[in-house]
Amino acid sequence: MQINAKKNKTMVVTRNEGIQAKLEHEGEYLDQVKDFKFLGSYKSADGNCTNEIKRRIAMARQKAVELTTNWKDKNVTSALKIRVMKSMVWAVFQYGVEGWTLKKSDRNRIESFEMWCWRKMLGISRKEHRTNISILEEIGLERELMGRWLE
């Protein structure tokens, strides 16, 4: 098996900005990149996952907005809406979660996203000034997006 130097890239994962790696194959140097897309998930050389988390949250929000007619349907039970939320919206967000390294700001962003999902599902606007606890009590759940997948 041969490596094609034109089709392959290298990436050094480190927090130190100045480290360079020059890999040579048959007289050609492989290009070094700072980030790349791998199996639908972006990886960066500094190990920072904030941009990927923001991207995943945006994709999942879009999916939740697409399901607005389901959230408003009075004939659909809350239990079914919760299952739809977890299987169709959270699944979009959670793709590639195993490789994330989280900061405190990322954790807060994810917890905010979880509560946004429940508010969207219940049709509760931010203007109603409902606490997160009251919303969780209404649906009979505890916070679980951070606890189950990202701890």
C-alpha positions as YAML, in Angstrom:
chain: A
units: angstrom
residues:
- id: 1
  name: MET
  ca: [0.00, 0.00, 0.00]
- id: 2
  name: GLN
  ca: [1.37, 3.40, -0.97]
- id: 3
  name: ILE
  ca: [0.73, 6.81, 0.60]
- id: 4
  name: ASN
  ca: [-0.26, 9.53, -1.85]
- id: 5
  name: ALA
  ca: [1.47, 12.70, -0.59]
- id: 6
  name: LYS
  ca: [-0.91, 14.94, -2.54]
- id: 7
  name: LYS
  ca: [-4.04, 13.45, -0.94]
- id: 8
  name: ASN
  ca: [-2.77, 13.14, 2.66]
- id: 9
  name: LYS
  ca: [-2.29, 15.83, 5.28]
- id: 10
  name: THR
  ca: [-0.81, 15.87, 8.75]
- id: 11
  name: MET
  ca: [-1.99, 17.59, 11.92]
- id: 12
  name: VAL
  ca: [-0.10, 18.05, 15.18]
- id: 13
  name: VAL
  ca: [-2.51, 18.13, 18.12]
- id: 14
  name: THR
  ca: [-0.99, 20.34, 20.80]
- id: 15
  name: ARG
  ca: [-1.70, 23.47, 22.79]
- id: 16
  name: ASN
  ca: [1.67, 24.94, 21.76]
- id: 17
  name: GLU
  ca: [1.14, 26.99, 18.60]
- id: 18
  name: GLY
  ca: [4.68, 26.84, 17.22]
- id: 19
  name: ILE
  ca: [5.20, 23.10, 16.87]
- id: 20
  name: GLN
  ca: [5.66, 21.96, 13.28]
- id: 21
  name: ALA
  ca: [6.03, 18.45, 11.95]
- id: 22
  name: LYS
  ca: [7.53, 17.84, 8.54]
- id: 23
  name: LEU
  ca: [6.75, 14.39, 7.32]
- id: 24
  name: GLU
  ca: [8.39, 13.34, 4.12]
- id: 25
  name: HIS
  ca: [7.29, 10.56, 1.82]
- id: 26
  name: GLU
  ca: [9.31, 9.77, -1.30]
- id: 27
  name: GLY
  ca: [10.81, 13.26, -1.43]
- id: 28
  name: GLU
  ca: [7.52, 15.12, -0.94]
- id: 29
  name: TYR
  ca: [6.44, 16.80, 2.29]
- id: 30
  name: LEU
  ca: [2.94, 16.20, 3.57]
- id: 31
  name: ASP
  ca: [0.97, 19.41, 4.17]
- id: 32
  name: GLN
  ca: [0.20, 20.28, 7.78]
- id: 33
  name: VAL
  ca: [-3.31, 21.53, 8.60]
- id: 34
  name: LYS
  ca: [-4.82, 23.21, 11.68]
- id: 35
  name: ASP
  ca: [-8.22, 21.51, 11.39]
- id: 36
  name: PHE
  ca: [-10.04, 18.99, 9.23]
- id: 37
  name: LYS
  ca: [-13.38, 17.27, 8.84]
- id: 38
  name: PHE
  ca: [-13.35, 13.59, 9.76]
- id: 39
  name: LEU
  ca: [-16.51, 11.49, 9.45]
- id: 40
  name: GLY
  ca: [-18.70, 14.60, 9.60]
- id: 41
  name: SER
  ca: [-17.04, 16.08, 12.67]
- id: 42
  name: TYR
  ca: [-14.44, 18.86, 12.75]
- id: 43
  name: LYS
  ca: [-11.18, 18.24, 14.58]
- id: 44
  name: SER
  ca: [-8.75, 21.05, 15.44]
- id: 45
  name: ALA
  ca: [-5.03, 21.02, 16.17]
- id: 46
  name: ASP
  ca: [-5.43, 22.75, 19.54]
- id: 47
  name: GLY
  ca: [-8.01, 20.19, 20.73]
- id: 48
  name: ASN
  ca: [-10.63, 22.90, 21.20]
- id: 49
  name: CYS
  ca: [-14.14, 21.58, 20.53]
- id: 50
  name: THR
  ca: [-16.11, 24.80, 21.07]
- id: 51
  name: ASN
  ca: [-16.69, 25.44, 17.35]
- id: 52
  name: GLU
  ca: [-17.81, 21.87, 16.79]
- id: 53
  name: ILE
  ca: [-20.20, 22.08, 19.76]
- id: 54
  name: LYS
  ca: [-21.66, 25.33, 18.44]
- id: 55
  name: ARG
  ca: [-22.05, 23.79, 14.99]
- id: 56
  name: ARG
  ca: [-23.78, 20.70, 16.40]
- id: 57
  name: ILE
  ca: [-26.12, 22.84, 18.55]
- id: 58
  name: ALA
  ca: [-27.06, 24.90, 15.48]
- id: 59
  name: MET
  ca: [-27.81, 21.75, 13.47]
- id: 60
  name: ALA
  ca: [-29.92, 20.30, 16.29]
- id: 61
  name: ARG
  ca: [-31.82, 23.58, 16.76]
- id: 62
  name: GLN
  ca: [-32.63, 23.58, 13.08]
- id: 63
  name: LYS
  ca: [-34.03, 20.06, 13.42]
- id: 64
  name: ALA
  ca: [-36.13, 21.11, 16.44]
- id: 65
  name: VAL
  ca: [-37.54, 24.07, 14.49]
- id: 66
  name: GLU
  ca: [-38.42, 21.74, 11.60]
- id: 67
  name: LEU
  ca: [-40.49, 19.69, 14.06]
- id: 68
  name: THR
  ca: [-42.53, 22.70, 15.26]
- id: 69
  name: THR
  ca: [-45.79, 21.27, 13.90]
- id: 70
  name: ASN
  ca: [-45.21, 18.14, 16.02]
- id: 71
  name: TRP
  ca: [-44.57, 20.20, 19.15]
- id: 72
  name: LYS
  ca: [-47.82, 22.14, 18.61]
- id: 73
  name: ASP
  ca: [-49.95, 19.06, 17.91]
- id: 74
  name: LYS
  ca: [-52.31, 18.51, 20.87]
- id: 75
  name: ASN
  ca: [-52.97, 14.89, 19.82]
- id: 76
  name: VAL
  ca: [-49.35, 13.88, 20.44]
- id: 77
  name: THR
  ca: [-48.60, 12.96, 24.05]
- id: 78
  name: SER
  ca: [-45.81, 14.60, 26.00]
- id: 79
  name: ALA
  ca: [-44.10, 11.24, 26.41]
- id: 80
  name: LEU
  ca: [-43.97, 10.80, 22.64]
- id: 81
  name: LYS
  ca: [-42.73, 14.35, 22.14]
- id: 82
  name: ILE
  ca: [-39.92, 13.68, 24.61]
- id: 83
  name: ARG
  ca: [-38.95, 10.51, 22.75]
- id: 84
  name: VAL
  ca: [-38.97, 12.40, 19.44]
- id: 85
  name: MET
  ca: [-36.82, 15.16, 20.96]
- id: 86
  name: LYS
  ca: [-34.25, 12.69, 22.21]
- id: 87
  name: SER
  ca: [-34.15, 10.53, 19.10]
- id: 88
  name: MET
  ca: [-34.33, 13.17, 16.36]
- id: 89
  name: VAL
  ca: [-32.91, 16.37, 17.84]
- id: 90
  name: TRP
  ca: [-30.48, 15.21, 20.49]
- id: 91
  name: ALA
  ca: [-29.11, 12.53, 18.16]
- id: 92
  name: VAL
  ca: [-28.05, 15.26, 15.71]
- id: 93
  name: PHE
  ca: [-26.29, 17.11, 18.53]
- id: 94
  name: GLN
  ca: [-24.59, 14.05, 20.00]
- id: 95
  name: TYR
  ca: [-22.87, 12.84, 16.82]
- id: 96
  name: GLY
  ca: [-19.15, 12.66, 17.58]
- id: 97
  name: VAL
  ca: [-19.54, 13.55, 21.25]
- id: 98
  name: GLU
  ca: [-17.06, 10.85, 22.30]
- id: 99
  name: GLY
  ca: [-14.14, 12.87, 21.00]
- id: 100
  name: TRP
  ca: [-15.01, 16.21, 22.62]
- id: 101
  name: THR
  ca: [-12.98, 17.87, 25.36]
- id: 102
  name: LEU
  ca: [-15.24, 20.22, 27.28]
- id: 103
  name: LYS
  ca: [-14.63, 23.53, 29.00]
- id: 104
  name: LYS
  ca: [-16.94, 25.08, 31.56]
- id: 105
  name: SER
  ca: [-18.35, 27.43, 28.90]
- id: 106
  name: ASP
  ca: [-19.11, 24.43, 26.68]
- id: 107
  name: ARG
  ca: [-20.94, 22.69, 29.51]
- id: 108
  name: ASN
  ca: [-23.03, 25.82, 30.13]
- id: 109
  name: ARG
  ca: [-23.79, 26.08, 26.41]
- id: 110
  name: ILE
  ca: [-24.95, 22.44, 26.31]
- id: 111
  name: GLU
  ca: [-27.14, 22.86, 29.40]
- id: 112
  name: SER
  ca: [-28.71, 25.97, 27.85]
- id: 113
  name: PHE
  ca: [-29.36, 24.03, 24.66]
- id: 114
  name: GLU
  ca: [-31.11, 21.27, 26.62]
- id: 115
  name: MET
  ca: [-33.44, 23.75, 28.29]
- id: 116
  name: TRP
  ca: [-34.06, 25.48, 24.95]
- id: 117
  name: CYS
  ca: [-35.19, 22.11, 23.58]
- id: 118
  name: TRP
  ca: [-37.69, 21.56, 26.38]
- id: 119
  name: ARG
  ca: [-39.01, 25.12, 26.08]
- id: 120
  name: LYS
  ca: [-39.41, 24.67, 22.33]
- id: 121
  name: MET
  ca: [-41.21, 21.38, 22.80]
- id: 122
  name: LEU
  ca: [-43.62, 22.85, 25.37]
- id: 123
  name: GLY
  ca: [-44.12, 26.11, 23.47]
- id: 124
  name: ILE
  ca: [-42.80, 28.21, 26.36]
- id: 125
  name: SER
  ca: [-41.18, 31.49, 25.40]
- id: 126
  name: ARG
  ca: [-38.33, 33.11, 27.35]
- id: 127
  name: LYS
  ca: [-40.68, 36.04, 28.02]
- id: 128
  name: GLU
  ca: [-42.78, 33.86, 30.32]
- id: 129
  name: HIS
  ca: [-39.95, 33.93, 32.90]
- id: 130
  name: ARG
  ca: [-40.36, 30.27, 33.85]
- id: 131
  name: THR
  ca: [-37.52, 28.72, 35.78]
- id: 132
  name: ASN
  ca: [-35.67, 25.73, 34.43]
- id: 133
  name: ILE
  ca: [-36.74, 23.74, 37.47]
- id: 134
  name: SER
  ca: [-40.43, 24.38, 36.82]
- id: 135
  name: ILE
  ca: [-40.05, 23.24, 33.21]
- id: 136
  name: LEU
  ca: [-38.24, 20.05, 34.24]
- id: 137
  name: GLU
  ca: [-40.95, 19.37, 36.84]
- id: 138
  name: GLU
  ca: [-43.65, 19.85, 34.20]
- id: 139
  name: ILE
  ca: [-42.16, 17.20, 31.93]
- id: 140
  name: GLY
  ca: [-41.13, 14.98, 34.85]
- id: 141
  name: LEU
  ca: [-37.43, 14.77, 33.98]
- id: 142
  name: GLU
  ca: [-34.08, 15.82, 35.32]
- id: 143
  name: ARG
  ca: [-31.28, 17.32, 33.26]
- id: 144
  name: GLU
  ca: [-29.72, 14.48, 31.40]
- id: 145
  name: LEU
  ca: [-27.98, 15.65, 28.24]
- id: 146
  name: MET
  ca: [-24.75, 16.53, 30.05]
- id: 147
  name: GLY
  ca: [-24.98, 13.75, 32.62]
- id: 148
  name: ARG
  ca: [-25.68, 10.84, 30.34]
- id: 149
  name: TRP
  ca: [-23.37, 11.46, 27.39]
- id: 150
  name: LEU
  ca: [-20.73, 13.98, 28.30]
- id: 151
  name: GLU
  ca: [-19.54, 13.23, 31.81]
...
